Amino acid sequence: MEGREAEIEAFDRLIARTKRQAAERGMLLSGLRGVGKTVLLNNFAAQAERHDWFVVQIEAQPSPQGRMATRQKLARAIDGGARRL
């Protein structure tokens, strides 16, 4: 991905460190609309799945209703993923 090599390399390191069970911090992506965050996240999801990670994609909303909806979506995704194992 053009211009996103640093983020992709950081995610590669995160995967490698996690496989070694080394402590790792997560990643935070931010930016204006249209700069490619979703494309990058989709790339990360594909990378993670290639390494047998369980991937859940959720778009959260910062409201009480949004938090409840996020919890419900996450619970359904985890339940579905657990059933596939």
C-alpha positions in Angstrom: 0.0 0.0 0.0 1.5 3.3 -1.1 2.4 5.6 1.8 1.4 3.1 4.5 4.6 1.1 4.8 5.4 2.3 8.3 1.9 1.2 9.6 2.1 -2.1 7.8 5.6 -2.8 9.2 4.3 -1.9 12.7 1.4 -4.3 12.4 3.8 -7.0 11.2 5.9 -6.4 14.3 2.8 -6.6 16.5 1.9 -10.0 15.0 5.4 -11.3 15.4 5.7 -10.1 19.0 2.3 -11.6 19.8 3.3 -14.9 18.4 6.4 -14.9 20.7 4.0 -13.9 23.6 6.0 -10.7 24.1 4.1 -7.9 25.7 2.7 -5.6 23.0 0.7 -2.4 22.8 -2.1 -2.0 20.4 -2.3 0.4 17.5 -4.3 3.5 17.2 -5.2 4.9 13.7 -6.6 8.3 13.3 -6.9 10.8 10.4 -9.3 12.8 8.4 -12.0 11.3 6.3 -10.8 9.8 3.0 -7.1 9.3 3.9 -7.4 5.5 3.7 -7.9 4.3 7.3 -10.6 1.8 6.3 -8.5 0.4 3.5 -5.5 0.0 5.9 -7.7 -1.7 8.5 -9.0 -4.1 5.9 -5.4 -4.8 5.0 -4.6 -5.5 8.7 -7.6 -7.8 8.9 -6.4 -9.8 6.0 -2.9 -9.9 7.4 -4.3 -11.0 10.8 -6.4 -13.8 9.3 -3.4 -15.1 7.4 -1.8 -15.6 10.8 -4.9 -17.4 12.1 -6.1 -14.4 14.2 -9.8 -14.1 14.9 -10.9 -10.8 13.4 -14.0 -8.8 14.3 -14.8 -5.6 12.4 -17.1 -3.2 14.3 -17.9 0.5 13.8 -18.7 2.0 17.1 -20.8 5.1 17.9 -20.0 7.3 20.9 -23.4 7.3 22.5 -25.1 5.1 25.1 -27.1 3.4 22.4 -23.9 3.0 20.3 -22.1 1.4 23.2 -24.9 -1.1 23.7 -25.0 -1.9 20.0 -21.2 -2.3 19.9 -21.3 -4.7 22.9 -24.1 -6.7 21.2 -22.2 -6.9 17.9 -19.0 -7.9 19.6 -20.8 -10.6 21.7 -22.4 -12.1 18.5 -19.1 -12.1 16.7 -17.3 -13.7 19.5 -20.0 -16.3 19.9 -19.9 -17.1 16.2 -16.1 -17.3 16.2 -16.2 -19.6 19.2 -18.7 -21.9 17.4 -16.3 -22.1 14.4 -13.5 -23.3 16.6 
